[in-house]
Amino acid sequence: MSLTPEMTSSLSQLSSHIKEIVDAQIVAINSLRVDAQIVAIDSLSPCFESLIDNRIS
């Protein structure tokens, strides 16, 4: 199946929307106070620990 010009255009628009969303998320993360970032990272730690435990075992 080949892409039509309309499909290519739609994909391009979708891609730019996704980029805008990601950029906005990065700005939001960067604007968090450092202590809020630490709390967020601490809350993720158990997830990473269980992933590491699963890989080791």
C-alpha distance matrix in Angstrom:
0.0 3.8 6.7 9.3 12.9 13.9 11.5 12.7 16.2 16.1 15.1 17.9 20.3 19.7 20.2 23.4 24.7 24.3 26.2 28.9 29.3 29.6 32.1 34.1 34.3 35.5 38.1 39.2 39.6 41.5 43.8 44.8 48.3 48.7 50.4 47.5 45.1 47.4 47.5 43.7 43.5 46.3 44.5 41.5 43.8 44.0 40.2 40.1 43.2 41.7 38.5 40.8 43.0 40.1 39.0 42.5 43.3
3.8 0.0 3.8 6.5 9.7 11.4 9.4 9.9 13.4 14.1 13.3 15.5 18.2 18.1 18.5 21.4 23.0 23.0 24.5 27.2 28.1 28.4 30.5 32.7 33.2 34.3 36.7 38.1 38.6 40.3 42.5 43.9 47.4 47.9 49.8 47.0 44.6 47.1 47.4 43.6 43.4 46.4 44.8 41.8 44.1 44.7 40.9 40.7 43.9 42.8 39.5 41.7 44.2 41.5 40.2 43.7 44.8
6.7 3.8 0.0 3.8 6.5 7.9 5.8 6.2 9.7 10.4 9.8 12.0 14.5 14.8 15.4 18.0 19.6 19.9 21.5 23.9 24.9 25.6 27.5 29.6 30.4 31.5 33.7 35.1 35.9 37.5 39.6 41.1 44.7 45.3 47.3 44.5 42.2 44.9 45.2 41.4 41.5 44.6 43.0 40.1 42.7 43.4 39.7 39.6 43.0 42.0 38.8 41.1 43.7 41.2 40.0 43.6 44.8
9.3 6.5 3.8 0.0 3.8 5.3 5.2 6.3 8.6 9.9 10.6 12.3 14.3 15.3 16.4 18.5 20.0 21.0 22.6 24.5 25.8 26.9 28.5 30.4 31.6 32.9 34.7 36.2 37.3 38.9 40.7 42.4 46.0 46.9 49.0 46.1 44.0 46.8 47.1 43.3 43.6 46.8 45.1 42.5 45.2 46.0 42.3 42.3 45.8 44.9 41.8 44.2 46.8 44.4 43.3 47.0 48.2
12.9 9.7 6.5 3.8 0.0 3.8 5.5 5.1 6.1 8.6 9.9 10.4 12.3 14.1 15.2 16.6 18.4 19.9 21.0 22.7 24.4 25.7 26.9 28.7 30.3 31.5 33.0 34.7 36.1 37.3 39.0 41.0 44.6 45.7 47.9 45.1 43.0 46.1 46.5 42.8 43.2 46.6 45.1 42.5 45.3 46.4 42.8 42.8 46.4 45.7 42.7 45.0 47.8 45.6 44.5 48.1 49.6
13.9 11.4 7.9 5.3 3.8 0.0 3.8 5.4 5.1 6.1 8.6 9.8 10.6 12.2 14.1 15.4 16.5 18.3 19.9 21.2 22.6 24.3 25.7 27.1 28.7 30.3 31.7 33.0 34.7 36.1 37.6 39.4 43.1 44.4 46.4 43.5 41.6 44.8 44.9 41.2 41.9 45.2 43.4 41.1 44.1 45.0 41.5 41.8 45.4 44.6 41.8 44.3 47.0 44.9 44.0 47.7 49.1
11.5 9.4 5.8 5.2 5.5 3.8 0.0 3.8 5.4 5.0 6.1 8.5 9.8 10.4 12.0 14.2 15.2 16.3 18.2 19.9 21.0 22.3 24.1 25.6 26.8 28.4 30.2 31.4 32.7 34.4 36.0 37.6 41.3 42.4 44.3 41.3 39.3 42.3 42.4 38.7 39.2 42.4 40.6 38.1 41.0 41.8 38.3 38.5 42.0 41.2 38.3 40.8 43.5 41.2 40.4 44.1 45.4
12.7 9.9 6.2 6.3 5.1 5.4 3.8 0.0 3.8 5.5 5.1 6.1 8.6 9.8 10.4 12.4 14.3 15.2 16.4 18.4 20.0 21.0 22.4 24.4 25.7 26.8 28.6 30.2 31.4 32.7 34.6 36.4 40.0 40.9 43.1 40.4 38.2 41.2 41.6 37.9 38.2 41.6 40.1 37.5 40.3 41.4 37.9 37.8 41.4 40.8 37.8 40.1 42.9 40.9 39.8 43.4 44.9
16.2 13.4 9.7 8.6 6.1 5.1 5.4 3.8 0.0 3.8 5.5 5.1 6.2 8.6 9.8 10.7 12.4 14.3 15.4 16.7 18.6 20.1 21.1 22.7 24.5 25.8 27.1 28.8 30.4 31.6 33.1 35.1 38.8 40.0 42.3 39.4 37.5 40.7 41.1 37.5 38.1 41.5 40.1 37.7 40.7 42.0 38.6 38.6 42.3 41.9 39.1 41.4 44.4 42.5 41.6 45.1 46.8
16.1 14.1 10.4 9.9 8.6 6.1 5.0 5.5 3.8 0.0 3.8 5.4 5.1 6.1 8.5 10.0 10.5 12.2 14.2 15.4 16.6 18.3 19.9 21.1 22.6 24.3 25.8 27.0 28.6 30.2 31.6 33.4 37.1 38.4 40.4 37.3 35.6 38.7 38.8 35.2 36.0 39.2 37.5 35.3 38.4 39.4 36.1 36.4 40.1 39.5 36.8 39.4 42.2 40.2 39.6 43.2 44.7
15.1 13.3 9.8 10.6 9.9 8.6 6.1 5.1 5.5 3.8 0.0 3.8 5.4 5.0 6.0 8.6 9.8 10.4 12.2 14.2 15.2 16.3 18.1 19.9 20.9 22.4 24.3 25.6 26.7 28.3 30.1 31.7 35.4 36.4 38.4 35.5 33.4 36.4 36.7 33.0 33.5 36.8 35.2 32.8 35.6 36.8 33.3 33.4 37.1 36.5 33.7 36.1 39.0 37.1 36.2 39.9 41.4
17.9 15.5 12.0 12.3 10.4 9.8 8.5 6.1 5.1 5.4 3.8 0.0 3.8 5.5 5.1 6.3 8.7 9.9 10.6 12.5 14.4 15.4 16.4 18.5 20.0 21.1 22.6 24.4 25.7 26.9 28.7 30.7 34.2 35.3 37.6 34.9 32.8 35.9 36.5 33.0 33.4 36.9 35.6 33.3 36.1 37.6 34.3 34.2 37.9 37.7 34.9 37.1 40.2 38.5 37.5 41.0 42.9
20.3 18.2 14.5 14.3 12.3 10.6 9.8 8.6 6.2 5.1 5.4 3.8 0.0 3.8 5.4 5.2 6.2 8.7 9.9 10.6 12.5 14.3 15.3 16.6 18.5 20.0 21.2 22.7 24.4 25.8 27.1 29.1 32.8 34.2 36.4 33.5 31.7 35.1 35.4 31.9 32.8 36.2 34.8 32.7 35.8 37.3 34.1 34.3 38.1 37.9 35.4 37.8 40.8 39.3 38.6 42.1 43.9
19.7 18.1 14.8 15.3 14.1 12.2 10.4 9.8 8.6 6.1 5.0 5.5 3.8 0.0 3.8 5.5 5.1 6.2 8.6 9.9 10.6 12.3 14.2 15.3 16.6 18.4 20.0 21.1 22.5 24.3 25.8 27.4 31.1 32.3 34.3 31.3 29.5 32.6 32.8 29.2 30.0 33.3 31.7 29.6 32.7 34.0 30.7 31.1 34.8 34.5 32.0 34.5 37.4 35.8 35.3 38.8 40.5
20.2 18.5 15.4 16.4 15.2 14.1 12.0 10.4 9.8 8.5 6.0 5.1 5.4 3.8 0.0 3.8 5.4 5.1 6.2 8.7 10.0 10.6 12.2 14.3 15.3 16.5 18.4 19.9 21.0 22.4 24.3 26.0 29.7 30.6 32.8 30.0 27.9 31.0 31.5 27.9 28.4 31.8 30.6 28.2 31.1 32.7 29.5 29.4 33.2 33.1 30.4 32.6 35.7 34.3 33.4 36.9 38.8
23.4 21.4 18.0 18.5 16.6 15.4 14.2 12.4 10.7 10.0 8.6 6.3 5.2 5.5 3.8 0.0 3.8 5.4 5.0 6.2 8.7 9.9 10.4 12.3 14.2 15.2 16.5 18.3 19.9 20.9 22.5 24.6 28.2 29.4 31.8 29.2 27.3 30.6 31.2 27.9 28.6 32.1 31.1 29.0 32.0 33.8 30.9 30.8 34.6 34.9 32.4 34.5 37.7 36.5 35.7 39.1 41.2
24.7 23.0 19.6 20.0 18.4 16.5 15.2 14.3 12.4 10.5 9.8 8.7 6.2 5.1 5.4 3.8 0.0 3.8 5.4 5.1 6.3 8.7 9.8 10.6 12.4 14.3 15.4 16.5 18.4 20.0 21.1 23.0 26.7 28.2 30.3 27.3 25.8 29.2 29.4 26.0 27.1 30.5 29.1 27.4 30.6 32.3 29.4 29.8 33.5 33.6 31.4 33.8 36.8 35.7 35.3 38.7 40.6
24.3 23.0 19.9 21.0 19.9 18.3 16.3 15.2 14.3 12.2 10.4 9.9 8.7 6.2 5.1 5.4 3.8 0.0 3.8 5.4 5.1 6.2 8.5 9.8 10.6 12.3 14.3 15.2 16.4 18.3 19.9 21.4 25.0 26.2 28.2 25.2 23.4 26.5 26.8 23.3 24.1 27.5 26.1 24.1 27.3 28.9 25.9 26.1 29.9 30.0 27.7 30.1 33.1 32.0 31.5 34.9 36.8
26.2 24.5 21.5 22.6 21.0 19.9 18.2 16.4 15.4 14.2 12.2 10.6 9.9 8.6 6.2 5.0 5.4 3.8 0.0 3.8 5.4 5.1 6.0 8.5 9.8 10.5 12.3 14.1 15.2 16.3 18.2 20.2 23.7 24.7 27.1 24.6 22.4 25.7 26.5 23.1 23.7 27.3 26.5 24.4 27.3 29.4 26.6 26.4 30.2 30.7 28.4 30.3 33.6 32.8 32.0 35.2 37.5
28.9 27.2 23.9 24.5 22.7 21.2 19.9 18.4 16.7 15.4 14.2 12.5 10.6 9.9 8.7 6.2 5.1 5.4 3.8 0.0 3.8 5.5 5.1 6.1 8.6 9.9 10.6 12.2 14.2 15.3 16.5 18.6 22.3 23.8 26.2 23.5 21.9 25.4 26.0 22.9 24.0 27.5 26.6 25.1 28.2 30.3 27.8 27.9 31.7 32.3 30.3 32.4 35.5 34.9 34.4 37.6 39.8
29.3 28.1 24.9 25.8 24.4 22.6 21.0 20.0 18.6 16.6 15.2 14.4 12.5 10.6 10.0 8.7 6.3 5.1 5.4 3.8 0.0 3.8 5.4 5.1 6.2 8.7 9.9 10.5 12.3 14.2 15.3 16.8 20.5 22.1 24.0 21.0 19.6 23.0 23.2 20.0 21.3 24.7 23.4 22.0 25.3 27.2 24.7 25.1 28.9 29.3 27.5 29.8 32.8 32.2 32.0 35.2 37.2
29.6 28.4 25.6 26.9 25.7 24.3 22.3 21.0 20.1 18.3 16.3 15.4 14.3 12.3 10.6 9.9 8.7 6.2 5.1 5.5 3.8 0.0 3.8 5.4 5.0 6.2 8.7 9.7 10.4 12.2 14.2 15.5 19.1 20.1 22.2 19.5 17.5 20.8 21.4 18.1 18.8 22.4 21.5 19.7 22.8 24.9 22.4 22.4 26.2 26.9 24.9 26.9 30.1 29.6 29.2 32.3 34.5
32.1 30.5 27.5 28.5 26.9 25.7 24.1 22.4 21.1 19.9 18.1 16.4 15.3 14.2 12.2 10.4 9.8 8.5 6.0 5.1 5.4 3.8 0.0 3.8 5.4 5.1 6.3 8.6 9.9 10.5 12.3 14.5 18.0 19.2 21.8 19.4 17.5 21.0 22.0 19.1 19.9 23.6 23.1 21.7 24.5 27.1 24.9 24.6 28.3 29.4 27.6 29.2 32.6 32.4 31.8 34.7 37.1
34.1 32.7 29.6 30.4 28.7 27.1 25.6 24.4 22.7 21.1 19.9 18.5 16.6 15.3 14.3 12.3 10.6 9.8 8.5 6.1 5.1 5.4 3.8 0.0 3.8 5.4 5.1 6.2 8.6 9.8 10.5 12.6 16.2 18.1 20.3 17.7 16.4 20.1 20.7 17.9 19.4 22.8 22.1 21.2 24.4 26.8 24.8 25.1 28.7 29.7 28.3 30.2 33.3 33.2 33.1 35.9 38.2
34.3 33.2 30.4 31.6 30.3 28.7 26.8 25.7 24.5 22.6 20.9 20.0 18.5 16.6 15.3 14.2 12.4 10.6 9.8 8.6 6.2 5.0 5.4 3.8 0.0 3.8 5.4 5.0 6.1 8.5 9.8 10.8 14.5 15.9 17.9 15.0 13.4 17.0 17.4 14.4 15.8 19.3 18.5 17.4 20.6 23.0 21.0 21.4 24.9 26.0 24.6 26.6 29.6 29.6 29.6 32.4 34.6
35.5 34.3 31.5 32.9 31.5 30.3 28.4 26.8 25.8 24.3 22.4 21.1 20.0 18.4 16.5 15.2 14.3 12.3 10.5 9.9 8.7 6.2 5.1 5.4 3.8 0.0 3.8 5.4 5.1 6.0 8.5 10.1 13.4 14.3 16.8 14.6 12.5 15.9 17.2 14.4 15.2 18.8 18.8 17.5 20.3 23.1 21.4 21.1 24.5 26.1 24.6 26.0 29.3 29.6 29.2 31.8 34.3
38.1 36.7 33.7 34.7 33.0 31.7 30.2 28.6 27.1 25.8 24.3 22.6 21.2 20.0 18.4 16.5 15.4 14.3 12.3 10.6 9.9 8.7 6.3 5.1 5.4 3.8 0.0 3.8 5.5 5.1 6.1 8.8 12.1 13.7 16.5 14.4 13.0 16.7 17.9 15.7 17.0 20.5 20.5 19.9 22.6 25.5 24.2 24.0 27.4 29.1 27.9 29.3 32.4 32.9 32.7 35.1 37.6
39.2 38.1 35.1 36.2 34.7 33.0 31.4 30.2 28.8 27.0 25.6 24.4 22.7 21.1 19.9 18.3 16.5 15.2 14.1 12.2 10.5 9.7 8.6 6.2 5.0 5.4 3.8 0.0 3.8 5.5 5.2 6.5 10.2 12.3 14.4 11.7 11.0 14.8 15.3 13.1 15.1 18.3 17.9 17.8 20.8 23.5 22.3 22.7 25.9 27.4 26.6 28.3 31.1 31.7 31.9 34.3 36.6
39.6 38.6 35.9 37.3 36.1 34.7 32.7 31.4 30.4 28.6 26.7 25.7 24.4 22.5 21.0 19.9 18.4 16.4 15.2 14.2 12.3 10.4 9.9 8.6 6.1 5.1 5.5 3.8 0.0 3.8 5.4 5.4 8.8 9.8 12.0 9.6 7.8 11.5 12.5 10.3 11.6 15.0 15.1 14.7 17.5 20.4 19.4 19.4 22.6 24.4 23.6 25.0 27.9 28.7 28.8 31.0 33.4
41.5 40.3 37.5 38.9 37.3 36.1 34.4 32.7 31.6 30.2 28.3 26.9 25.8 24.3 22.4 20.9 20.0 18.3 16.3 15.3 14.2 12.2 10.5 9.8 8.5 6.0 5.1 5.5 3.8 0.0 3.8 5.5 8.0 8.9 12.0 10.6 8.9 12.3 14.2 12.6 13.5 16.8 17.6 17.3 19.5 22.8 22.1 21.6 24.6 26.8 25.9 26.9 29.9 31.0 30.8 32.8 35.5
43.8 42.5 39.6 40.7 39.0 37.6 36.0 34.6 33.1 31.6 30.1 28.7 27.1 25.8 24.3 22.5 21.1 19.9 18.2 16.5 15.3 14.2 12.3 10.5 9.8 8.5 6.1 5.2 5.4 3.8 0.0 3.8 6.4 8.7 11.4 9.9 9.6 13.1 14.4 13.4 15.1 18.0 18.6 19.0 21.4 24.4 24.0 24.0 26.8 28.9 28.4 29.5 32.4 33.5 33.6 35.6 38.1
44.8 43.9 41.1 42.4 41.0 39.4 37.6 36.4 35.1 33.4 31.7 30.7 29.1 27.4 26.0 24.6 23.0 21.4 20.2 18.6 16.8 15.5 14.5 12.6 10.8 10.1 8.8 6.5 5.4 5.5 3.8 0.0 3.7 6.3 8.2 6.2 6.4 9.9 10.8 10.1 12.2 14.7 15.3 16.1 18.5 21.4 21.4 21.6 24.2 26.3 26.2 27.4 30.0 31.3 31.7 33.5 35.9
48.3 47.4 44.7 46.0 44.6 43.1 41.3 40.0 38.8 37.1 35.4 34.2 32.8 31.1 29.7 28.2 26.7 25.0 23.7 22.3 20.5 19.1 18.0 16.2 14.5 13.4 12.1 10.2 8.8 8.0 6.4 3.7 0.0 3.8 5.5 5.3 6.4 8.9 10.1 10.8 12.5 14.4 15.6 17.0 18.8 21.9 22.4 22.5 24.7 27.1 27.4 28.1 30.6 32.3 32.8 34.2 36.6
48.7 47.9 45.3 46.9 45.7 44.4 42.4 40.9 40.0 38.4 36.4 35.3 34.2 32.3 30.6 29.4 28.2 26.2 24.7 23.8 22.1 20.1 19.2 18.1 15.9 14.3 13.7 12.3 9.8 8.9 8.7 6.3 3.8 0.0 3.8 5.4 5.0 6.3 8.8 9.8 10.5 12.3 14.3 15.4 16.6 19.9 20.7 20.4 22.3 25.0 25.3 25.7 28.1 30.1 30.4 31.6 34.1
50.4 49.8 47.3 49.0 47.9 46.4 44.3 43.1 42.3 40.4 38.4 37.6 36.4 34.3 32.8 31.8 30.3 28.2 27.1 26.2 24.0 22.2 21.8 20.3 17.9 16.8 16.5 14.4 12.0 12.0 11.4 8.2 5.5 3.8 0.0 3.8 5.3 5.0 6.3 8.6 9.8 10.4 12.4 14.4 15.3 18.3 19.7 19.8 21.2 23.9 24.7 25.2 27.2 29.4 30.1 31.1 33.3
47.5 47.0 44.5 46.1 45.1 43.5 41.3 40.4 39.4 37.3 35.5 34.9 33.5 31.3 30.0 29.2 27.3 25.2 24.6 23.5 21.0 19.5 19.4 17.7 15.0 14.6 14.4 11.7 9.6 10.6 9.9 6.2 5.3 5.4 3.8 0.0 3.8 5.4 5.1 6.2 8.6 9.8 10.7 12.6 14.5 17.2 18.0 18.6 20.5 22.7 23.4 24.4 26.5 28.2 29.1 30.5 32.6
45.1 44.6 42.2 44.0 43.0 41.6 39.3 38.2 37.5 35.6 33.4 32.8 31.7 29.5 27.9 27.3 25.8 23.4 22.4 21.9 19.6 17.5 17.5 16.4 13.4 12.5 13.0 11.0 7.8 8.9 9.6 6.4 6.4 5.0 5.3 3.8 0.0 3.8 5.4 5.0 6.1 8.5 9.9 10.7 12.4 15.6 16.1 16.1 18.3 20.7 20.9 21.7 24.2 25.8 26.4 27.8 30.2
47.4 47.1 44.9 46.8 46.1 44.8 42.3 41.2 40.7 38.7 36.4 35.9 35.1 32.6 31.0 30.6 29.2 26.5 25.7 25.4 23.0 20.8 21.0 20.1 17.0 15.9 16.7 14.8 11.5 12.3 13.1 9.9 8.9 6.3 5.0 5.4 3.8 0.0 3.8 5.4 5.0 6.0 8.5 9.9 10.5 13.8 15.0 14.8 16.3 19.1 19.8 20.2 22.3 24.4 25.1 26.1 28.4
47.5 47.4 45.2 47.1 46.5 44.9 42.4 41.6 41.1 38.8 36.7 36.5 35.4 32.8 31.5 31.2 29.4 26.8 26.5 26.0 23.2 21.4 22.0 20.7 17.4 17.2 17.9 15.3 12.5 14.2 14.4 10.8 10.1 8.8 6.3 5.1 5.4 3.8 0.0 3.8 5.5 5.1 6.2 8.8 10.0 12.5 13.9 14.7 16.0 18.3 19.5 20.4 22.0 24.0 25.2 26.3 28.2
43.7 43.6 41.4 43.3 42.8 41.2 38.7 37.9 37.5 35.2 33.0 33.0 31.9 29.2 27.9 27.9 26.0 23.3 23.1 22.9 20.0 18.1 19.1 17.9 14.4 14.4 15.7 13.1 10.3 12.6 13.4 10.1 10.8 9.8 8.6 6.2 5.0 5.4 3.8 0.0 3.8 5.5 5.2 6.5 9.0 11.5 11.9 12.8 14.9 16.8 17.4 18.8 20.8 22.2 23.3 24.9 26.8
43.5 43.4 41.5 43.6 43.2 41.9 39.2 38.2 38.1 36.0 33.5 33.4 32.8 30.0 28.4 28.6 27.1 24.1 23.7 24.0 21.3 18.8 19.9 19.4 15.8 15.2 17.0 15.1 11.6 13.5 15.1 12.2 12.5 10.5 9.8 8.6 6.1 5.0 5.5 3.8 0.0 3.8 5.4 5.1 6.4 9.7 10.3 10.1 12.2 14.6 15.1 15.8 18.1 19.9 20.6 21.9 24.1
46.3 46.4 44.6 46.8 46.6 45.2 42.4 41.6 41.5 39.2 36.8 36.9 36.2 33.3 31.8 32.1 30.5 27.5 27.3 27.5 24.7 22.4 23.6 22.8 19.3 18.8 20.5 18.3 15.0 16.8 18.0 14.7 14.4 12.3 10.4 9.8 8.5 6.0 5.1 5.5 3.8 0.0 3.8 5.4 5.2 7.9 9.8 10.2 11.1 13.6 15.0 15.5 17.1 19.3 20.5 21.4 23.3
44.5 44.8 43.0 45.1 45.1 43.4 40.6 40.1 40.1 37.5 35.2 35.6 34.8 31.7 30.6 31.1 29.1 26.1 26.5 26.6 23.4 21.5 23.1 22.1 18.5 18.8 20.5 17.9 15.1 17.6 18.6 15.3 15.6 14.3 12.4 10.7 9.9 8.5 6.2 5.2 5.4 3.8 0.0 3.8 5.6 6.9 8.1 9.9 11.1 12.7 14.2 15.6 16.9 18.5 20.2 21.5 23.0
41.5 41.8 40.1 42.5 42.5 41.1 38.1 37.5 37.7 35.3 32.8 33.3 32.7 29.6 28.2 29.0 27.4 24.1 24.4 25.1 22.0 19.7 21.7 21.2 17.4 17.5 19.9 17.8 14.7 17.3 19.0 16.1 17.0 15.4 14.4 12.6 10.7 9.9 8.8 6.5 5.1 5.4 3.8 0.0 3.8 5.7 5.4 6.6 8.8 10.3 11.0 12.6 14.5 15.8 17.1 18.7 20.4
43.8 44.1 42.7 45.2 45.3 44.1 41.0 40.3 40.7 38.4 35.6 36.1 35.8 32.7 31.1 32.0 30.6 27.3 27.3 28.2 25.3 22.8 24.5 24.4 20.6 20.3 22.6 20.8 17.5 19.5 21.4 18.5 18.8 16.6 15.3 14.5 12.4 10.5 10.0 9.0 6.4 5.2 5.6 3.8 0.0 3.8 5.4 5.2 6.0 8.6 9.9 10.5 12.1 14.1 15.4 16.4 18.2
44.0 44.7 43.4 46.0 46.4 45.0 41.8 41.4 42.0 39.4 36.8 37.6 37.3 34.0 32.7 33.8 32.3 28.9 29.4 30.3 27.2 24.9 27.1 26.8 23.0 23.1 25.5 23.5 20.4 22.8 24.4 21.4 21.9 19.9 18.3 17.2 15.6 13.8 12.5 11.5 9.7 7.9 6.9 5.7 3.8 0.0 3.8 5.5 4.9 6.1 8.5 9.8 10.2 12.1 14.2 15.2 16.3
40.2 40.9 39.7 42.3 42.8 41.5 38.3 37.9 38.6 36.1 33.3 34.3 34.1 30.7 29.5 30.9 29.4 25.9 26.6 27.8 24.7 22.4 24.9 24.8 21.0 21.4 24.2 22.3 19.4 22.1 24.0 21.4 22.4 20.7 19.7 18.0 16.1 15.0 13.9 11.9 10.3 9.8 8.1 5.4 5.4 3.8 0.0 3.8 5.5 5.3 6.3 8.7 9.9 10.7 12.5 14.4 15.6
40.1 40.7 39.6 42.3 42.8 41.8 38.5 37.8 38.6 36.4 33.4 34.2 34.3 31.1 29.4 30.8 29.8 26.1 26.4 27.9 25.1 22.4 24.6 25.1 21.4 21.1 24.0 22.7 19.4 21.6 24.0 21.6 22.5 20.4 19.8 18.6 16.1 14.8 14.7 12.8 10.1 10.2 9.9 6.6 5.2 5.5 3.8 0.0 3.8 5.4 5.0 6.1 8.5 9.8 10.6 12.3 14.3
43.2 43.9 43.0 45.8 46.4 45.4 42.0 41.4 42.3 40.1 37.1 37.9 38.1 34.8 33.2 34.6 33.5 29.9 30.2 31.7 28.9 26.2 28.3 28.7 24.9 24.5 27.4 25.9 22.6 24.6 26.8 24.2 24.7 22.3 21.2 20.5 18.3 16.3 16.0 14.9 12.2 11.1 11.1 8.8 6.0 4.9 5.5 3.8 0.0 3.8 5.4 5.1 6.0 8.5 9.9 10.5 12.2
41.7 42.8 42.0 44.9 45.7 44.6 41.2 40.8 41.9 39.5 36.5 37.7 37.9 34.5 33.1 34.9 33.6 30.0 30.7 32.3 29.3 26.9 29.4 29.7 26.0 26.1 29.1 27.4 24.4 26.8 28.9 26.3 27.1 25.0 23.9 22.7 20.7 19.1 18.3 16.8 14.6 13.6 12.7 10.3 8.6 6.1 5.3 5.4 3.8 0.0 3.8 5.4 4.9 6.0 8.6 9.8 10.5
38.5 39.5 38.8 41.8 42.7 41.8 38.3 37.8 39.1 36.8 33.7 34.9 35.4 32.0 30.4 32.4 31.4 27.7 28.4 30.3 27.5 24.9 27.6 28.3 24.6 24.6 27.9 26.6 23.6 25.9 28.4 26.2 27.4 25.3 24.7 23.4 20.9 19.8 19.5 17.4 15.1 15.0 14.2 11.0 9.9 8.5 6.3 5.0 5.4 3.8 0.0 3.8 5.4 5.1 6.3 8.7 10.1
40.8 41.7 41.1 44.2 45.0 44.3 40.8 40.1 41.4 39.4 36.1 37.1 37.8 34.5 32.6 34.5 33.8 30.1 30.3 32.4 29.8 26.9 29.2 30.2 26.6 26.0 29.3 28.3 25.0 26.9 29.5 27.4 28.1 25.7 25.2 24.4 21.7 20.2 20.4 18.8 15.8 15.5 15.6 12.6 10.5 9.8 8.7 6.1 5.1 5.4 3.8 0.0 3.8 5.4 5.1 6.2 8.7
43.0 44.2 43.7 46.8 47.8 47.0 43.5 42.9 44.4 42.2 39.0 40.2 40.8 37.4 35.7 37.7 36.8 33.1 33.6 35.5 32.8 30.1 32.6 33.3 29.6 29.3 32.4 31.1 27.9 29.9 32.4 30.0 30.6 28.1 27.2 26.5 24.2 22.3 22.0 20.8 18.1 17.1 16.9 14.5 12.1 10.2 9.9 8.5 6.0 4.9 5.4 3.8 0.0 3.8 5.5 5.2 6.2
40.1 41.5 41.2 44.4 45.6 44.9 41.2 40.9 42.5 40.2 37.1 38.5 39.3 35.8 34.3 36.5 35.7 32.0 32.8 34.9 32.2 29.6 32.4 33.2 29.6 29.6 32.9 31.7 28.7 31.0 33.5 31.3 32.3 30.1 29.4 28.2 25.8 24.4 24.0 22.2 19.9 19.3 18.5 15.8 14.1 12.1 10.7 9.8 8.5 6.0 5.1 5.4 3.8 0.0 3.8 5.5 5.4
39.0 40.2 40.0 43.3 44.5 44.0 40.4 39.8 41.6 39.6 36.2 37.5 38.6 35.3 33.4 35.7 35.3 31.5 32.0 34.4 32.0 29.2 31.8 33.1 29.6 29.2 32.7 31.9 28.8 30.8 33.6 31.7 32.8 30.4 30.1 29.1 26.4 25.1 25.2 23.3 20.6 20.5 20.2 17.1 15.4 14.2 12.5 10.6 9.9 8.6 6.3 5.1 5.5 3.8 0.0 3.8 5.6
42.5 43.7 43.6 47.0 48.1 47.7 44.1 43.4 45.1 43.2 39.9 41.0 42.1 38.8 36.9 39.1 38.7 34.9 35.2 37.6 35.2 32.3 34.7 35.9 32.4 31.8 35.1 34.3 31.0 32.8 35.6 33.5 34.2 31.6 31.1 30.5 27.8 26.1 26.3 24.9 21.9 21.4 21.5 18.7 16.4 15.2 14.4 12.3 10.5 9.8 8.7 6.2 5.2 5.5 3.8 0.0 3.8
43.3 44.8 44.8 48.2 49.6 49.1 45.4 44.9 46.8 44.7 41.4 42.9 43.9 40.5 38.8 41.2 40.6 36.8 37.5 39.8 37.2 34.5 37.1 38.2 34.6 34.3 37.6 36.6 33.4 35.5 38.1 35.9 36.6 34.1 33.3 32.6 30.2 28.4 28.2 26.8 24.1 23.3 23.0 20.4 18.2 16.3 15.6 14.3 12.2 10.5 10.1 8.7 6.2 5.4 5.6 3.8 0.0
